[in-house]
Amino acid sequence: MAGLWDTGLAVMNRIMGKGFSHMPPNNLKDESKETNDTNGLIPSDANDESRSGDVSHFPYVEFTGKDSVTCATCQGTGRIPRGRENQLVALIPYSDQRLRPRRTKLYVTVSVIVCLLLSCLCVFFLFPRSVDVQYVGVKSVYVSYEESDHSVLLNITNTINITNKNFYSIKVDNVTGQVQFSKTVVGKVKLSNGITIGPLDEKQIDYTVPAKIGSDFDYMYSYCTLPTIKVHNIVLVMQVTVTISYLGHPEQLSQEVYQYVDCGGNSTHLGHSGATLKNP
């Protein structure tokens, strides 16, 4: 019986100690003051130490269930590992405003605007624009004759302008020139020069096409060598095809013009002026 009585007293002391530990400090202080005033006693330090000692006897208990999770810091042991004593453990609910920064919408809006601006700039500068090829005219003509087969030989130097309207460089892969007389091809040349034209730049290219008006048109030999005529103009069809490439994309540009050429002796034509210089 004495053993059971002692066990019951110990349980009661623990329960009473736990009840005191959960009471607010102010209430404990007021009740202690009233008790001391009633009994006329002053609380001693020994009583405080014994009370705190009773509370410290209670171990850490973790309530696990459907609506609870294990502490991530101590893993349910109730103790913090060494070296982490000064670290703070904070449990913040998902609804806390600190988890919802006020400037999140601003950051997202600014990021979207910057991405749209960069996309528009890329489209503006990389969007393909036209490349213009303009036939300027005949720069010079060197004329010679072959009496054996009554042929007229022409070395015709032509000039073209290529204008790049893009914001990036283009490459001229080749230039193909062709000369027709009376719907017959009398001369053709292909030049692979690989010229590069810079952004918003323009270049002038000269190319020479050798042409031969042969025995099929033997009457042209008599016409071009007729001494009684000062100017021996004939009409030739000048065709030019320029192959360019930019951003890995090839493109062909063509032009066709009718041009007067003097076949009477060695002649030189300058631009579109129509001025003719004869070499003696």
Secondary structure as UniProt FT lines:
FT   HELIX           2..22
FT   HELIX           25..39
FT   HELIX           45..56
FT   TURN            66..67
FT   TURN            72..76
FT   TURN            82..83
FT   TURN            85..86
FT   TURN            94..95
FT   HELIX           97..99
FT   TURN            102..103
FT   HELIX           104..126
FT   STRAND          131..146
FT   TURN            147..150
FT   STRAND          151..164
FT   STRAND          170..181
FT   TURN            182..183
FT   STRAND          184..191
FT   STRAND          195..197
FT   TURN            199..200
FT   STRAND          202..213
FT   HELIX           215..217
FT   HELIX           218..224
FT   TURN            227..228
FT   STRAND          233..246
FT   TURN            247..248
FT   STRAND          249..262
FT   STRAND          267..269
FT   TURN            271..272
FT   STRAND          276..278
//
